[in-house]
Amino acid sequence: MTGTPAVRTPPVSIAPMMEKTDRHYRYFIRRITRSTLLYTEMVSAAAIIHGDRDHLLAFDESEHPVALQLGGDDPRELASALRIAEAYGYDEYNLNVGCPSDRVQNGSFGACLMARPGRVRDLIAAMRAETSKPVTVKHRIGIDGRESYEELLDFVDTVSCAGPTRFTVHARIAILSGLSPKENRTVPPLRYDDVYRLKRERPDLQIEINGHIETLVQVDEHLSRVDGVMIGRAAYDNPWLFADVDARYYGAESGSRSRREVLEAMIPYIERWRAAGWPARNIVRHMLGLFAFQPGTRRFKQALSGREINEDPVGVIRRAMSQVRPEVLDS
Ligand SMILES: Cc1cc2nc3c(=O)[nH]c(=O)nc-3n(C[C@H](O)[C@H](O)[C@H](O)COP(=O)(O)O)c2cc1C
């Protein structure tokens, strides 16, 4: 196997989230942060091979850098899916070894692959053979029955033989029998120390940490121990958290100077999609958290969730903006 491509781990990324990090969310969050690495929702290799490719894979130029997360357990299928996806210009590819849902387990992929480190190594090798772009893996600390740090290390050592660019470790185990995906994001305790230890004992590997990280102060703390931090729910529920990320971690200018600017930038985008027959609600739903923790957030959300959103999105957005104090809109 050839060596791992030397790619610096982005200090901050936004996690793949089904039903959330679709192209419209990514377009929206790009108005706030230009530099953060974004991920797609997980797309199964079989869906890419057999399904509507443009619907599953197309994205806007402004979404770069964006990583496509793939789900699958068959090396040939993953290789074919990746070959198809290459035409769309993704910046990275990621393999899902963390999802605990029954649907994914029935397909024998996601978190249950943690029990088969050799298989994951072969999947990464098959993906790497198709692209010169970084190929990364997102996984858990462990699963029920394979919960120890030593088993995590065994997983990482085995998979690293295939040279993935980065390991993103969700710092909880997944309990595959008896817990829903939602419970699997809260019930198993966080084990950040295992991720730090992994970085200490394997300093040459690029390690990104994930799990319940909600503030930039927490990001700073993690970055003193690992190479990168992935944020999931907080990026969706409180997107303005990312307003300082470009300046703070990338030495770059932010996407927008204010939340008013973000909303103004979304209006022509929503109009464009609406003209193509896309309901405005499917885009606007990603914007509800823009004023999280600010006065007026509840009224803003209520206004945006109104029934007329599909008929008159511009009017609804302007009315929602009027629910927020100008100093908050412009700060
Ligand atoms: C609604 C939702 C959907 C998710 N979908 C995926 C997914 O498609 N692929 C994946 O690897 N993880 C998925 N996750 C897990 C997140 O990527 C992340 O690992 C998890 O939420 C922990 O990070 P957080 O505490 O910052 O949210 C999902 C999480 C949520 C909340």
Ligand as a Chemical Component Dictionary entry (heavy atoms), coordinates in Angstrom:
data_LIG
# 
_chem_comp.id                   LIG 
_chem_comp.type                 NON-POLYMER 
_chem_comp.pdbx_formal_charge   0 
_chem_comp.three_letter_code    LIG 
# 
loop_
_chem_comp_atom.comp_id 
_chem_comp_atom.atom_id 
_chem_comp_atom.alt_atom_id 
_chem_comp_atom.type_symbol 
_chem_comp_atom.charge 
_chem_comp_atom.model_Cartn_x 
_chem_comp_atom.model_Cartn_y 
_chem_comp_atom.model_Cartn_z 
_chem_comp_atom.pdbx_ordinal 
LIG C1  C1  C 0 -29.564 13.590 13.029 1  
LIG C2  C2  C 0 -28.211 12.951 13.008 2  
LIG C3  C3  C 0 -27.826 12.214 11.896 3  
LIG C4  C4  C 0 -26.565 11.620 11.845 4  
LIG N1  N1  N 0 -26.168 10.983 10.711 5  
LIG C5  C5  C 0 -24.892 10.505 10.611 6  
LIG C6  C6  C 0 -24.387 9.992  9.389  7  
LIG O1  O1  O 0 -25.051 9.986  8.348  8  
LIG N2  N2  N 0 -23.109 9.511  9.382  9  
LIG C7  C7  C 0 -22.317 9.526  10.504 10 
LIG O2  O2  O 0 -21.161 9.093  10.458 11 
LIG N3  N3  N 0 -22.770 10.027 11.666 12 
LIG C8  C8  C 0 -24.012 10.538 11.729 13 
LIG N4  N4  N 0 -24.434 11.127 12.882 14 
LIG C9  C9  C 0 -23.510 11.224 14.034 15 
LIG C10 C10 C 0 -22.717 12.524 13.963 16 
LIG O3  O3  O 0 -21.914 12.580 12.804 17 
LIG C11 C11 C 0 -21.835 12.692 15.200 18 
LIG O4  O4  O 0 -20.908 11.651 15.226 19 
LIG C12 C12 C 0 -22.650 12.666 16.497 20 
LIG O5  O5  O 0 -23.813 13.469 16.403 21 
LIG C13 C13 C 0 -21.791 13.125 17.677 22 
LIG O6  O6  O 0 -21.361 14.457 17.486 23 
LIG P1  P1  P 0 -22.093 15.677 18.245 24 
LIG O7  O7  O 0 -22.172 15.297 19.696 25 
LIG O8  O8  O 0 -21.191 16.862 18.000 26 
LIG O9  O9  O 0 -23.434 15.823 17.647 27 
LIG C14 C14 C 0 -25.684 11.737 12.942 28 
LIG C15 C15 C 0 -26.081 12.489 14.058 29 
LIG C16 C16 C 0 -27.322 13.112 14.085 30 
LIG C17 C17 C 0 -27.710 13.958 15.273 31 
# 
loop_
_chem_comp_bond.comp_id 
_chem_comp_bond.atom_id_1 
_chem_comp_bond.atom_id_2 
_chem_comp_bond.value_order 
_chem_comp_bond.pdbx_ordinal 
LIG C1  C2  SING 1  
LIG C2  C3  SING 2  
LIG C2  C16 DOUB 3  
LIG C3  C4  DOUB 4  
LIG C4  N1  SING 5  
LIG C4  C14 SING 6  
LIG N1  C5  DOUB 7  
LIG C5  C6  SING 8  
LIG C5  C8  SING 9  
LIG C6  O1  DOUB 10 
LIG C6  N2  SING 11 
LIG N2  C7  SING 12 
LIG C7  O2  DOUB 13 
LIG C7  N3  SING 14 
LIG N3  C8  DOUB 15 
LIG C8  N4  SING 16 
LIG N4  C9  SING 17 
LIG N4  C14 SING 18 
LIG C9  C10 SING 19 
LIG C10 O3  SING 20 
LIG C10 C11 SING 21 
LIG C11 O4  SING 22 
LIG C11 C12 SING 23 
LIG C12 O5  SING 24 
LIG C12 C13 SING 25 
LIG C13 O6  SING 26 
LIG O6  P1  SING 27 
LIG P1  O7  DOUB 28 
LIG P1  O8  SING 29 
LIG P1  O9  SING 30 
LIG C14 C15 DOUB 31 
LIG C15 C16 SING 32 
LIG C16 C17 SING 33 
# 
